[in-house]
Amino acid sequence: MDNSSEQKFKNKNKYLVEDCYKLKLAHFPRGFLHFKEVRRGEMVLIQGLSYIKIDYYIKSCADTPQIVINFKRNNLSLSQCIKLESQAIHFGLRPYFFCSCGRKCNTLHLRFNGFKFLCRKCNNLTYALCATINRKTRNGELFYRFNRLQKIYDMEALVNYYGYV
């Protein structure tokens, strides 16, 4: 088997990060872990032209705080409890999502056919550029640069579509 067919076979069951909804710690209010009372809120996650509305509340347990999110997927009302873990850094604590596999991460992903927010490894995700090109070749480098420009152009179109400008 040659190198290119091995690469295609290896990534056959991979899904793309770009096709998923992303739940990031940056979506939550700053300092949300420092409050003792239950904090509630809602947010909208956008992927392309579709979106998911999420209601959440943060509950503080004895040792680890948790985020409980409620959302609808394919006309099903779903709820998920996500543990949070903090790591000491030089100037305070940095929160992380604690995935069900035991990994700490800043972003959890919901696949287009999934019903649970999980890390990249659990969702078997890869980035489109990693799955399609070899940047060490001249054509691969050109394709990479063109893809970056295309993403910037698409982002500008999306911003204009939602009226943020």
DRENVEXNU-366187 format. One line per 8 residues: number of its first residue (from 0); their letters; for each residue x, y, z of N, C-alpha, C. Coordinates in Angstrom, 1 decimal. Example, Ala and Ser with C-alpha at 12.3 -4.5 7.8 and 13.67 -1.06 7.14 Angstrom:
2
0> AS> 13.2/-5.7/7.8/12.3/-4.5/7.8/13.2/-3.3/7.8 ~ 12.8/-2.2/7.1/13.7/-1.1/7.1/12.9/0.0/7.9;
***
This chain:
165
0> MDNSSEQK> 0.8/-1.2/0.0/0.0/0.0/0.0/0.9/1.2/0.0 ~ 0.6/2.2/-0.9/1.4/3.4/-0.9/1.0/4.4/0.2 ~ 1.8/5.4/0.3/1.6/6.4/1.4/0.3/7.1/1.3 ~ -0.1/7.5/0.1/-1.4/8.3/0.0/-2.6/7.4/0.4 ~ -2.6/6.2/0.0/-3.8/5.3/0.3/-3.8/5.0/1.8 ~ -2.6/4.8/2.4/-2.6/4.6/3.8/-3.2/5.8/4.6 ~ -2.9/7.0/4.1/-3.4/8.2/4.7/-4.9/8.3/4.6 ~ -5.4/8.0/3.4/-6.9/8.0/3.2/-7.5/6.9/4.1;
8> FKNKNKYL> -6.9/5.7/4.2/-7.5/4.7/5.0/-7.5/5.0/6.4 ~ -6.4/5.7/6.9/-6.3/6.0/8.3/-7.3/7.0/8.7 ~ -7.7/8.0/7.8/-8.6/9.0/8.2/-10.0/8.7/7.7 ~ -10.3/7.5/7.3/-11.6/7.1/6.8/-12.7/7.3/7.8 ~ -12.5/7.0/9.0/-13.5/7.2/10.0/-13.5/8.5/10.8 ~ -12.7/9.4/10.4/-12.5/10.7/11.1/-13.6/11.6/10.6 ~ -14.0/12.5/11.5/-15.0/13.5/11.2/-14.2/14.9/11.4 ~ -14.8/15.9/10.8/-14.1/17.2/10.8/-14.5/18.1/11.9;
16> VEDCYKLK> -13.6/18.8/12.6/-13.9/19.7/13.6/-14.8/20.9/13.1 ~ -14.5/21.3/11.9/-15.2/22.4/11.3/-16.7/22.1/11.1 ~ -17.1/20.9/11.1/-18.6/20.5/10.9/-19.3/20.4/12.3 ~ -18.6/20.7/13.4/-19.2/20.5/14.7/-19.6/21.8/15.4 ~ -20.5/21.7/16.3/-20.8/22.8/17.3/-19.7/22.8/18.3 ~ -19.2/23.9/18.7/-18.1/24.0/19.7/-18.6/24.7/20.9 ~ -18.4/24.1/22.1/-18.7/24.7/23.4/-17.4/25.0/24.0 ~ -17.2/26.3/24.2/-15.9/26.8/24.7/-16.1/27.4/26.1;
24> LAHFPRGF> -15.0/27.4/26.9/-15.1/28.1/28.2/-15.3/29.6/28.0 ~ -14.8/30.1/26.9/-14.9/31.5/26.6/-16.4/32.0/26.4 ~ -17.3/31.0/26.2/-18.7/31.3/26.0/-19.4/31.7/27.3 ~ -18.8/31.3/28.4/-19.4/31.5/29.7/-18.9/32.8/30.3 ~ -19.7/33.5/31.2/-19.2/34.8/31.7/-17.9/34.6/32.5 ~ -17.1/35.7/32.5/-15.9/35.7/33.2/-16.1/35.5/34.7 ~ -15.3/34.7/35.3/-15.3/34.4/36.7/-16.6/33.7/37.1 ~ -17.2/32.9/36.2/-18.4/32.2/36.6/-18.2/31.1/37.7;
32> LHFKEVRR> -17.0/30.7/37.9/-16.8/29.7/38.9/-16.6/30.2/40.3 ~ -16.5/31.5/40.5/-16.2/32.1/41.8/-17.5/32.5/42.6 ~ -18.6/32.3/42.0/-19.9/32.6/42.7/-20.4/31.4/43.4 ~ -20.9/31.6/44.6/-21.4/30.5/45.4/-22.8/30.1/45.0 ~ -23.6/31.0/44.6/-25.0/30.7/44.2/-25.0/30.0/42.8 ~ -26.2/29.5/42.5/-26.3/28.8/41.2/-26.5/29.9/40.1 ~ -25.6/29.8/39.1/-25.7/30.8/38.0/-26.4/30.2/36.8 ~ -27.3/30.9/36.2/-28.1/30.4/35.1/-27.8/31.4/33.9;
40> GEMVLIQG> -28.0/30.8/32.7/-27.8/31.6/31.5/-28.2/30.8/30.3 ~ -28.1/31.5/29.2/-28.4/30.8/27.9/-27.4/31.4/26.9 ~ -27.2/30.6/25.8/-26.3/30.9/24.7/-26.8/30.3/23.5 ~ -26.3/30.7/22.4/-26.6/30.2/21.1/-25.2/29.8/20.4 ~ -25.1/28.5/20.0/-23.9/28.1/19.3/-24.3/28.0/17.8 ~ -23.5/28.6/16.9/-23.7/28.7/15.5/-22.7/27.8/14.8 ~ -23.2/27.0/13.8/-22.4/26.3/13.0/-22.9/26.4/11.6 ~ -22.2/27.2/10.7/-22.7/27.5/9.4/-24.0/28.3/9.5;
48> LSYIKIDY> -25.1/27.9/8.9/-26.3/28.6/9.0/-27.3/28.0/10.0 ~ -26.9/27.0/10.7/-27.7/26.4/11.7/-27.2/26.7/13.1 ~ -28.1/26.6/14.1/-27.7/26.9/15.5/-28.4/26.0/16.5 ~ -27.9/26.0/17.7/-28.4/25.3/18.8/-28.5/26.3/20.0 ~ -29.7/26.4/20.6/-29.9/27.2/21.8/-29.6/26.3/23.0 ~ -28.8/26.8/23.9/-28.4/26.1/25.1/-28.8/26.9/26.3 ~ -29.5/26.3/27.2/-29.7/26.8/28.6/-28.8/26.1/29.5 ~ -28.1/26.8/30.4/-27.2/26.2/31.3/-27.3/26.8/32.7;
56> YIKSCADT> -26.9/26.0/33.6/-26.7/26.5/35.0/-25.5/25.8/35.6 ~ -24.8/26.5/36.4/-23.6/26.1/37.0/-23.9/25.8/38.5 ~ -23.6/24.6/38.9/-23.8/24.2/40.3/-22.5/23.9/40.9 ~ -22.3/24.3/42.1/-21.1/24.1/42.9/-21.3/22.9/43.8 ~ -20.6/21.8/43.5/-20.6/20.7/44.4/-19.5/20.9/45.4 ~ -19.3/19.9/46.3/-18.4/20.0/47.4/-16.9/20.2/46.8 ~ -16.5/19.4/45.8/-15.2/19.5/45.4/-15.0/20.0/43.9 ~ -16.0/19.7/43.1/-15.9/20.1/41.7/-17.2/20.8/41.2;
64> PQIVINFK> -17.0/21.9/40.6/-18.2/22.5/40.0/-18.6/21.8/38.8 ~ -19.9/21.9/38.4/-20.4/21.3/37.2/-21.3/22.2/36.4 ~ -21.3/22.1/35.1/-22.2/22.8/34.3/-23.2/21.9/33.7 ~ -24.5/22.2/33.9/-25.6/21.4/33.4/-26.1/22.1/32.2 ~ -26.1/21.5/31.0/-26.6/22.2/29.8/-27.8/21.4/29.3 ~ -28.8/22.2/28.8/-30.0/21.6/28.2/-30.1/22.2/26.8 ~ -30.3/21.3/25.9/-30.5/21.7/24.5/-31.4/20.7/23.7 ~ -31.8/21.2/22.5/-32.6/20.3/21.7/-31.8/19.9/20.5;
72> RNNLSLSQ> -32.0/18.6/20.2/-31.3/18.0/19.0/-32.2/17.1/18.3 ~ -32.6/17.3/17.1/-33.5/16.4/16.3/-34.8/16.3/17.1 ~ -35.3/17.3/17.6/-36.6/17.4/18.4/-36.5/16.5/19.7 ~ -35.4/16.3/20.2/-35.2/15.6/21.5/-34.6/16.6/22.4 ~ -35.2/16.7/23.6/-34.6/17.5/24.7/-33.6/16.8/25.4 ~ -32.4/17.3/25.4/-31.2/16.6/25.9/-30.6/17.4/27.1 ~ -30.1/16.7/28.0/-29.4/17.3/29.2/-28.1/16.6/29.4 ~ -27.0/17.4/29.7/-25.7/16.9/29.9/-25.0/17.6/31.1;
80> CIKLESQA> -24.4/16.8/31.9/-23.7/17.4/33.1/-22.2/17.3/32.8 ~ -21.5/18.4/32.8/-20.1/18.5/32.4/-19.3/18.9/33.7 ~ -18.4/18.1/34.1/-17.6/18.5/35.3/-16.5/19.5/34.8 ~ -16.2/20.4/35.8/-15.1/21.3/35.6/-14.0/21.0/36.5 ~ -12.8/21.3/36.0/-11.6/21.1/36.9/-10.7/22.3/36.7 ~ -10.2/22.8/37.8/-9.3/24.0/37.8/-7.9/23.5/38.0 ~ -7.0/24.2/37.3/-5.6/24.0/37.5/-4.9/25.3/37.9 ~ -4.0/25.2/38.9/-3.3/26.3/39.4/-2.3/26.8/38.4;
88> IHFGLRPY> -2.3/28.1/38.1/-1.3/28.7/37.2/-0.7/29.8/38.1 ~ 0.2/30.6/37.5/1.0/31.6/38.2/0.1/32.6/38.9 ~ -1.0/33.0/38.3/-1.8/34.1/38.8/-3.2/33.7/39.2 ~ -3.5/32.5/39.4/-4.8/32.1/39.8/-5.1/30.7/39.4 ~ -6.4/30.4/39.0/-6.9/29.1/38.6/-7.4/29.2/37.2 ~ -7.1/28.2/36.4/-7.6/28.1/35.0/-8.6/26.9/35.0 ~ -9.9/27.2/34.6/-10.9/26.1/34.5/-10.7/25.3/33.2 ~ -11.0/24.1/33.3/-11.1/23.2/32.1/-12.3/22.3/32.2;
96> FFCSCGRK> -12.9/22.0/31.0/-13.9/21.0/30.9/-13.2/19.6/31.2 ~ -13.9/18.8/31.9/-13.4/17.4/32.2/-14.3/16.4/31.4 ~ -13.7/15.9/30.3/-14.4/15.0/29.4/-14.7/13.7/30.1 ~ -15.6/12.9/29.6/-15.9/11.6/30.2/-14.8/10.6/30.0 ~ -13.8/10.9/29.1/-12.6/10.0/28.9/-11.5/10.4/29.9 ~ -11.7/11.5/30.7/-10.7/11.9/31.7/-9.8/13.0/31.2 ~ -9.9/13.5/30.0/-9.1/14.5/29.5/-9.6/15.9/29.9 ~ -8.7/16.8/30.2/-9.0/18.2/30.4/-8.9/19.0/29.1;
104> CNTLHLRF> -9.9/19.8/28.8/-9.9/20.5/27.5/-10.7/21.8/27.6 ~ -10.4/22.7/26.7/-11.0/24.0/26.7/-12.2/24.0/25.8 ~ -12.3/23.1/24.9/-13.5/23.1/23.9/-14.0/21.7/23.9 ~ -15.4/21.6/23.9/-16.1/20.3/23.7/-16.8/20.5/22.4 ~ -17.0/19.4/21.7/-17.6/19.4/20.3/-18.8/18.5/20.3 ~ -19.8/18.9/19.6/-21.0/18.2/19.3/-21.0/17.9/17.8 ~ -20.9/16.6/17.5/-20.9/16.2/16.0/-22.2/16.4/15.4 ~ -22.3/16.4/14.1/-23.6/16.7/13.4/-24.6/15.5/13.7;
112> NGFKFLCR> -24.1/14.3/14.0/-25.0/13.2/14.2/-24.9/12.8/15.7 ~ -24.3/13.6/16.6/-24.1/13.3/18.0/-25.2/13.9/18.9 ~ -25.2/13.4/20.1/-26.1/13.9/21.1/-25.5/14.3/22.4 ~ -24.1/14.4/22.4/-23.4/14.7/23.6/-22.1/15.5/23.2 ~ -21.8/16.5/24.0/-20.6/17.3/23.8/-19.4/16.4/24.4 ~ -18.4/16.2/23.6/-17.2/15.4/23.9/-16.0/16.1/23.4 ~ -14.8/15.7/23.8/-13.5/16.2/23.4/-13.3/15.7/21.9 ~ -12.2/16.3/21.3/-11.8/15.9/20.0/-11.5/14.4/19.9;
120> KCNNLTYA> -10.8/13.9/20.9/-10.4/12.5/20.8/-11.6/11.5/20.9 ~ -12.5/11.8/21.8/-13.7/11.0/21.9/-14.6/11.0/20.7 ~ -14.7/12.2/20.1/-15.5/12.4/18.9/-14.8/11.9/17.6 ~ -13.6/11.5/17.7/-12.8/11.1/16.6/-12.7/12.2/15.5 ~ -12.3/13.4/15.9/-12.3/14.6/15.1/-10.9/14.9/14.6 ~ -10.8/15.5/13.4/-9.5/16.0/12.9/-9.9/17.3/12.2 ~ -8.9/18.2/12.0/-9.1/19.4/11.2/-9.0/19.1/9.7 ~ -9.7/19.9/9.0/-9.8/19.6/7.5/-8.4/19.7/6.9;
128> LCATINRK> -7.6/20.7/7.3/-6.3/20.8/6.7/-5.4/19.6/7.0 ~ -5.5/19.1/8.2/-4.7/17.9/8.5/-5.1/16.7/7.8 ~ -6.4/16.6/7.4/-6.9/15.4/6.8/-6.7/15.4/5.3 ~ -6.4/16.6/4.7/-6.4/16.7/3.2/-5.1/17.0/2.6 ~ -4.2/17.7/3.3/-3.0/18.2/2.6/-1.7/17.8/3.3 ~ -0.7/17.9/2.5/0.7/17.7/3.0/1.4/19.0/2.9 ~ 1.6/19.8/3.9/2.2/21.1/3.8/3.6/21.1/3.4 ~ 4.3/20.0/3.4/5.7/19.9/3.1/6.0/20.0/1.6;
136> TRNGELFY> 4.9/19.9/0.8/5.1/20.0/-0.7/4.7/21.4/-1.1 ~ 5.1/21.8/-2.2/4.8/23.2/-2.7/3.3/23.3/-2.9 ~ 2.7/22.3/-3.6/1.2/22.4/-3.8/0.5/22.4/-2.5 ~ 0.9/21.6/-1.5/0.3/21.6/-0.2/0.3/22.9/0.5 ~ 1.5/23.6/0.4/1.6/24.9/1.1/0.7/26.0/0.4 ~ 0.6/25.9/-0.9/-0.3/26.8/-1.7/-1.7/26.6/-1.3 ~ -2.1/25.3/-1.2/-3.5/24.9/-0.9/-3.8/25.4/0.6 ~ -2.8/25.2/1.5/-3.0/25.7/2.8/-3.3/27.2/2.9;
144> RFNRLQKI> -2.4/28.0/2.2/-2.6/29.4/2.2/-3.9/29.8/1.6 ~ -4.3/29.2/0.5/-5.6/29.5/-0.1/-6.8/29.1/0.8 ~ -6.7/28.0/1.5/-7.7/27.6/2.4/-7.8/28.6/3.6 ~ -6.7/29.2/4.1/-6.8/30.2/5.1/-7.5/31.4/4.6 ~ -7.2/31.9/3.4/-7.9/33.1/2.8/-9.4/32.8/2.6 ~ -9.7/31.6/2.2/-11.1/31.2/2.0/-11.9/31.2/3.4 ~ -11.3/30.8/4.4/-11.9/30.8/5.8/-12.1/32.3/6.2 ~ -11.2/33.1/5.9/-11.4/34.6/6.3/-12.5/35.1/5.5;
152> YDMEALVN> -12.6/34.8/4.2/-13.7/35.3/3.4/-15.0/34.8/3.8 ~ -15.1/33.5/4.2/-16.3/32.9/4.6/-16.8/33.5/6.0 ~ -15.8/33.8/6.8/-16.1/34.4/8.1/-16.7/35.8/7.9 ~ -16.1/36.6/7.0/-16.7/37.9/6.7/-18.1/37.8/6.2 ~ -18.3/36.9/5.3/-19.7/36.7/4.8/-20.7/36.3/5.9 ~ -20.2/35.5/6.8/-21.1/35.1/7.9/-21.4/36.2/8.8 ~ -20.4/37.1/9.1/-20.6/38.2/9.9/-21.6/39.2/9.2 ~ -21.5/39.4/8.0/-22.4/40.2/7.2/-23.8/39.6/7.2;
160> YYGYV> -23.9/38.3/7.1/-25.2/37.6/7.1/-26.0/37.8/8.4 ~ -25.3/37.7/9.5/-25.9/37.9/10.8/-26.0/39.4/11.2 ~ -25.5/40.3/10.4/-25.7/41.7/10.7/-24.8/42.3/11.8 ~ -23.6/41.7/12.0/-22.8/42.2/13.0/-22.0/43.5/12.6 ~ -22.0/43.7/11.3/-21.3/44.9/10.8/-22.1/46.1/10.8;
***
